[in-house]
């Protein structure tokens, strides 16, 4: 039973780390897109203003989704710490 739990924790830890890496890549790409948009709209401030006003509802939803992703990312970091600690405790118990 202990091996089953240990393997389950290892699998979940691997999944959490993979998810964390995917989100970090997503956030990095999102930052690059933001910089590209800022560069493009430097010469077109009126267009940026008009599009900003027109897309207020859509941008609000995008911002709320971004906050949700950041929240989940922080929760995942804590979950990785907890899973690592639990896995280390199981390994220590097996060694004793």
C-alpha positions, -999 to 999 in steps of 0.1 A, spaced: 0 0 0 28 23 8 44 19 -26 11 27 -43 8 59 -23 44 68 -31 40 61 -68 7 81 -68 25 111 -51 54 108 -76 30 109 -106 10 138 -92 43 157 -85 55 151 -120 21 164 -134 23 195 -112 58 203 -123 49 198 -160 18 220 -155 40 247 -139 64 246 -168 36 250 -193 21 279 -175 55 296 -172 59 292 -210 24 306 -215 31 336 -193 64 343 -211 47 342 -245 19 365 -232 46 390 -221 62 389 -255 29 395 -272 22 425 -249 56 440 -258 49 435 -295 15 452 -292 30 481 -272 56 486 -299 30 484 -327 6 509 -311 34 535 -303 28 551 -336 -10 547 -335 -22 560 -301 -57 570 -314 -63 535 -327 -52 520 -294 -76 542 -275 -105 534 -298 -98 497 -297 -93 498 -259 -127 514 -254 -144 491 -279 -130 459 -263 -135 469 -226 -158 439 -218 -135 414 -236 -104 429 -220 -120 426 -186 -128 389 -191 -92 384 -203 -79 401 -172 -100 380 -149 -88 349 -167 -52 361 -162 -59 366 -125 -73 331 -122 -42 316 -140 -19 334 -116 -40 322 -86 -38 286 -99 -1 290 -105 6 301 -69 -16 272 -56 4 248 -77 37 260 -63 24 253 -28 11 219 -39 45 210 -53 61 219 -19 36 198 0 39 168 -24 77 170 -22 76 171 16 51 141 17 73 121 -7 104 128 14 85 117 46 75 84 29 110 78 17 124 84 53 98 60 67 108 33 43 145 38 52 138 34 90 
